[in-house]
């Protein structure tokens, strides 16, 4: 477990004469800290084709549409035989998030889902494994006799993209393949609202089972919201699930508006805090917001310029650390905001995955806090059951920087950790 930048062990976390650990015990490096999550495993397949191909396979140009397994198999075989495939890349919002977490933390994460039993070198399932960090533990995937999800992006000569989506067997994850011990010992369980869409699918019941296990073992549950259309379609069951199980909700401004009716990010965040303990809201060119609760008596004022909007001086206490509302004697809502890092990349070809990158940074900070609490439980950093190691403001900085990196490389999955020392981390960085 590490934070970005190459640092000596003694400087990972602030220590003093009253809470120094026994160097002889060599505790650091032996504690098993990880995050886990459930995903609908799928592969994005990009190919350049003639208009005749769309007609032959019954696809509407420029549209996003579902295709059955037989059509998907025939299309994949055609594209392969004619060497039209440009790229096959692992997708899935939770898969992206866990991959990015493992790249940032240089540490283990565990992914639940399905994977084809028969994998051939070069095929879509093989590409999924190749595009996933070796730090992501895939040994708990459920084997299935068939294809995982496939999303075909077919590009015609005019540059327009036509999408054909085949779910395959990605929704067949059984609750029996959710390992209780893995969830019980994890620092967070990461889920996506997509798996709540259809209660008749096995993966829906696997997700509910995992959430119940996390609640049983006091493991924080993190939920990403998917798309605006999905949120509208399942709004009531989604709010009910969040109220029952979720601690941290991650979304963009469109999803937040669909769920709360509020177009202003701060007001939407305030509404969401009725259901969860923390809200990560990405708002495109406006930047990102992080909201939550802290203990009023322990709140710390910011040194940054005070900002006002729908809520006056909303970022005044952004140097505070987040707490679960239930752990506050006198809970106080805290809001933090940051504009895009360096104004955002000069050229943005694809915004896919920026929110997943920001969430991976937040999970990394949560896992680092869990790790530090395990190895140094007497530290003054743990006088309360804090959710993160860093303040609202510092988590915003980290999430913002990771989001920038995802946008700059035009890929939802980081290919490397952040450049060494680029964030100018000094010892006080993680104290704030």
Number of C-alpha atoms within 10 A of each C-alpha: 21 17 20 18 16 12 15 8 10 10 12 16 20 15 15 9 6 9 14 13 18 9 9 6 7 9 13 16 11 8 12 14 21 29 28 23 26 27 26 26 28 29 25 20 23 20 18 18 16 12 15 10 16 18 11 9 14 11 19 13 17 15 12 16 15 14 21 12 18 11 14 23 16 12 18 19 12 14 19 13 10 9 11 15 19 10 13 23 23 24 24 19 28 25 28 23 27 34 30 33 33 26 25 22 24 20 19 21 27 24 24 27 27 30 28 20 14 12 15 11 8 11 12 25 25 19 20 21 17 14 17 24 24 16 17 24 19 18 10 16 19 19 17 16 11 16 24 26 26 29 23 25 22 25 20 19 10 8 10 12 19 18 22 25 20 23 21 21 22 24 21 20 27 19 16 11 16 23 13 16 10 16 25 18 17 23 27 27 27 30 25 22 19 19 21 21 17 13 11 9 15 16 26 22 19 23 25 18 17 26 24 17 19 24 19 12 15 15 20 22 24 24 24 22 21 17 17 17 12 17 23 14 13 16 15 12 13 19 18 12 17 21 16 14 19 24 24 28 26 22 24 22 22 19 24 29 20 19 22 16 13 17 14 14 24 22 17 21 27 20 17 23 20 12 20 25 24 29 27 24 27 30 19 15 10 14 18 25 26 27 28 29 28 29 22 16 11 12 20 17 13 16 10 12 9 14 13 12 12 10 12 10 13 19 25 21 26 30 24 26 26 28 21 21 20 10 14 16 11 13 18 18 20 25 25 26 24 17 17 20 17 10 11 19 15 9 10 13 12 14 15 15 23 27 28 30 31 30 34 29 26 26 29 32 27 21 25 24 22 24 22 21 17 15 15 20 15 15 18 13 20 15 9 14 15 20 24 20 27 25 24 28 25 23 27 26 21 23 30 28 20 27 29 22 25 26 24 18 16 18 18 28 29 26 16 12 18 17 11 12 12 9 14 10 15 12 13 10 13 18 14 18
